[in-house]
Amino acid sequence: MMRRHRITTIFKILFWSFYLPLLIVKHVYRLTGRVIGTAALLNRDSLLCAACGDEVSLVGRWECAWCGFVFDGFAFARCPGRNCGAVPPFIECQSCGLTINNPSLV
């Protein structure tokens, strides 16, 4: 019985010694992307549409797709609605309808 416990423990240690570094790298990569995306949004009031080249305003009147709350402000801000706090993953270009992803959620 003791030998079986030892083998199980060895397998667990081997699994976590390979899995944990990959998990850490994944989370550091995502965190870096979010920080860069957020830094890019701090100095901008608009983003360029990849399809038509028009500027898509990030400031205006927005409706939360989750709760329906309408607010004036920044497009990628958290919804100020009661108990919502949703962050939109994308917005649409007003000219051509192409979706533009939220750079801070990369």
C-alpha positions in Angstrom: 0.0 0.0 0.0 2.8 2.4 0.8 4.5 1.7 -2.5 1.3 2.7 -4.4 1.1 5.9 -2.5 4.7 6.7 -3.3 4.1 6.1 -7.1 1.0 8.3 -7.1 3.0 11.1 -5.3 5.8 10.8 -7.9 3.3 11.1 -10.8 1.7 14.2 -9.2 5.1 15.9 -8.7 6.1 15.1 -12.3 2.8 16.4 -13.6 2.9 19.7 -11.7 6.6 20.2 -12.5 5.8 20.2 -16.2 2.3 21.8 -16.1 3.0 24.7 -13.7 5.7 26.4 -15.8 3.4 26.3 -18.8 0.5 27.7 -16.8 2.7 30.5 -15.5 4.0 31.4 -19.0 0.4 31.5 -20.3 -0.8 33.9 -17.6 2.2 36.1 -17.9 1.6 36.3 -21.7 -2.0 37.2 -21.2 -1.2 39.8 -18.5 1.4 41.4 -20.8 -1.1 41.6 -23.7 -3.7 43.2 -21.5 -1.2 45.8 -20.1 -0.1 46.7 -23.6 -3.7 46.9 -24.8 -4.7 49.1 -21.9 -1.7 51.4 -22.4 -2.7 51.8 -26.0 -6.2 52.8 -25.1 -5.2 55.3 -22.5 -4.1 57.9 -25.1 -6.7 57.4 -27.8 -10.2 58.6 -28.4 -10.7 56.5 -31.6 -9.4 53.4 -33.3 -9.0 52.9 -37.1 -11.2 50.4 -38.8 -9.1 47.7 -40.6 -11.7 47.4 -43.5 -12.6 51.0 -44.4 -10.0 53.0 -42.6 -12.4 55.3 -40.9 -11.9 56.3 -37.3 -14.3 54.6 -34.9 -14.9 56.9 -31.9 -14.5 55.4 -28.5 -16.3 58.2 -26.7 -20.0 58.6 -26.9 -23.3 57.1 -25.8 -23.2 53.3 -25.4 -25.7 50.6 -24.5 -24.5 47.6 -22.5 -25.2 44.4 -24.4 -25.5 42.5 -21.1 -27.9 44.5 -19.1 -29.2 47.2 -21.5 -28.0 50.1 -19.5 -27.3 53.2 -21.6 -24.5 55.5 -20.5 -22.2 58.3 -21.8 -18.5 57.6 -21.7 -15.7 55.4 -23.0 -16.7 52.4 -25.2 -14.5 49.8 -23.4 -15.3 51.0 -19.9 -17.0 48.7 -17.4 -20.8 49.1 -17.5 -21.9 51.4 -14.7 -25.2 49.7 -14.5 -26.5 48.3 -11.3 -24.6 45.0 -10.4 -23.4 44.6 -14.0 -19.8 45.7 -14.6 -19.5 44.0 -18.0 -16.7 45.0 -20.3 -17.5 44.9 -24.0 -15.2 42.5 -26.0 -15.7 44.5 -29.2 -17.4 47.4 -30.9 -18.7 47.8 -34.5 -17.5 50.3 -37.1 -20.3 52.7 -37.8 -19.4 52.9 -41.5 -18.9 49.3 -42.6 -20.0 47.2 -39.6 -16.6 45.4 -39.0 -16.0 44.5 -35.4 -13.0 46.0 -33.6 -11.8 43.9 -30.7 -11.1 45.4 -27.3 -7.3 45.8 -27.2 -7.2 45.4 -23.4 -8.8 41.9 -23.7 -6.2 40.4 -26.0 
